[in-house]
Amino acid sequence: MTPEEYKKLSIKEFTQAAKIYDSGHAGIYEMCKDDYPPILAELEKEDFHDVLDCGCGTGPMLELLHQKYPGKHYVGLDLTPEMIHVAQAKQLSNTEFLIGDSENLPFAEGSFDAIICANSFHHYPNPQDFFNSAYRVLRKGGRLILRDYTSSNVIVWLMNHLEMPLANLVGHGDVKVHKPAEFTAMAEKAGFTVLKMEKQKGFRAHLVARKL
């Protein structure tokens, strides 16, 4: 499929998912919630004010941040209009929810102290573009904190050659699972200094990278 076809498939998938995403019965999307605590714990290790959530969905992670730090400034970006409409209805103060593409972030250079991205990256058909764009909109000293799927090289191969095609057939916009070394290579190519790249339980990649 072309990048545009993958993105259309994701929008179709998550337009339906928006109806249940915030419920306690979100099916396969419930696992996304497991990524919020480690991302928030990583974010809280340093001072921050302006935070961008890429692939924010209905904004659950920014809700958690807003509850704890209501005076900070938050922006959530998602490709699916219906996800953003649900998020906007929450009317969080100091928070904007915008329809947009994480591969081409619609913000000025040096706009954010931190970018967070949870379980969205495997939907990006041009992943290097995401890293390049994230680097551009971060301030010097800012951090990218990203969690997504990964595993051993063999398991990643199986995911990409068996699981992903099946997911596409049933209407999911999954593109590719990346190896740990690929995350590091893409981040470094964009200009980041990788502070942490861990393969964690639950087939999770945990990446922290800084713009020096």
N, C-alpha and C positions, 0 to 999 in steps of 0.2 A: 504493500500500500504506500501511497505518497504521504508526506507529512500532513498535507491538508486533509487527506482521508482519515488519518489517525485522529486528527484534532476534531473532525466532524463526529467521529465515532465516540470520542470522549464526551463531547458536548451532549450527544444523544443519551449516553449512559448516565451522566451526572444530572441531566435534567430530570430524569426519573428518580435518581438517588436523592435529590434535594427534598423530595416529599417525606422521606423517612430518616434523613441523615442525622437529625438531632434527637430522634426517638431512641428508646432503649432497645429497639428491634430493627437495627439497621443492617442486619445480616453480615455479609463479608466486610462491610465498612466499619463494623464495630472494632476491628483490630487496629484501625487508625488511631483510636484513643490511646493505645499503648505507647505511642510515640510522643505524646504530649509531655508527660513528666520528665523524661530525659532531656528533651529539647529545652524545656523551661529551666531545668536545673543547670544546664550548660549556659543558658542566656544570663542567668542570675549571678554568674561568677564575676561579671564585670558590670560597671555602670552602663546604662543605656537610656536613650530617650525616644529616638525614632526607630520604629521596628516595622519591617515589611514581611508579611506572610505570603509566600508564593504558593499558589494552589490552595488557597485558604478555605475552599468549600463554603460552608455556611458560617464560618468564623468561630468554631468552638475553641480553638487555641487562643485566639485573641480575646475571647470572652474570659478565659481563665486569667490571662495577663491583665486584662482591664479590671477584673475584680480585685487583684492584688496591688496593681499599680495604676489607679485610675487617672493619675496626672500625666502619664506618658502619652506619646502620640503613636498611633497605630494605623497601618494601611494594610488591607487585605486585597489580594488580587487573584482572580480566578477567571478561567476561560469560559465558564458556563454561566450565562446570564441568570438562570433560575437560582443557582447557588448564591449569587450576589444579591438577588432580590430578597431571599430569605435572610441573609446576613444583615442587609440594610434595615430590615424591619425590626431588628433588635435595638436599633437606635442607641448604640454605645457612644458615650461622649468621647471626644478627642480621637475618633476612629472613623476612617473612610473605607468603604468597600467599593472596589472598582472592577469592572469587566476588562480583562486584558490578558495578554500572552506573556508567560514567564520567560519565553525565549527572546522577547523583545520588550524589556521593561520600560513603560512609558513615564520615566522619571528623569530628572536632571542628574548629572554627575554629582556624586557626593551627597546624596539625599538622606541616607540612613546610617545609623550606628550598627544595626544588625539586620540580617535577613534570615528568616527561618523557613524551612521547607520540609513538610512531613508527608511522606508517602505519596508524593505527587510526581517525583522526578522520573519514574519509569513510564510516565505518559508523555514524555517530551521526545519528539522525533529528532530534534536537533539539540542534544544535550550540551554540546560545547557552547552553543549560543546562549544557553542559560547561564553557564559559568561566566562567560564574557560579559553578559549584561549585568549580572550580579556584582561583578568586580567594579564595573563602571559606576553603578549607583551607590555603592558603599563609600563611606568616608574613610580616610586614612586611619588605620587602626581598627576599622570595623570588622565584624565577623560574619561569616556565613555558617549557619548550623543546619545540617541536612541529615535526614534519616530516610532510608528507603530500603528496598530489597537488596540483598546480596547473599553469597554463600561461597562454598568452595568452587573452584573452576568447573568441576564435573557437574555439580548441582546447578550452577548458573547455566551451563550448556543445556542441560535437560529442561530447565525453565524456559529458555529462549526457543528451543526447538520443539517442545511438546506443549507446555502449559500456555505460553503466549498465543500461539496460533489457535488453540481451543478457546481461549478467552476472547479473541477477536471474533470467532465464529458465533459466540453467544452474545456479542454486542458490547464487549468491553474494549476500551481504547488503550489497552496496555501495549507498549512498544518494545521495551527491552529491559532486562535486568543486567546490571553491570557488575563486573568483578571489582574487588577492593582496589586493585592497582589501577583500574580504569578511572575510578573516582579521583584518585590522587593525580593521575596524569592530566585529566581535564582541568582540575583546579589549578595545578601548577602552570599549565599552558595559558590559562587566563591571567596569570600573574599572582595568584594567591600563594601564600606560605601555608602549607598544611600543618596544623597544630595537632590534629588527632584524626586518625582513620582506623576505626575499629570494626571488626566483624563480630557482632554481638548475637546473643541468643534470639531465636525467633526469625532467623534469616534476615537480620537487620544490619545495614551499614550505618555507622555513626561518624559523620564527618564534621570537623570544625576547621575552618580555614580563615586566615586573616589577610586583609589588605594592608600591607606595610606602607 
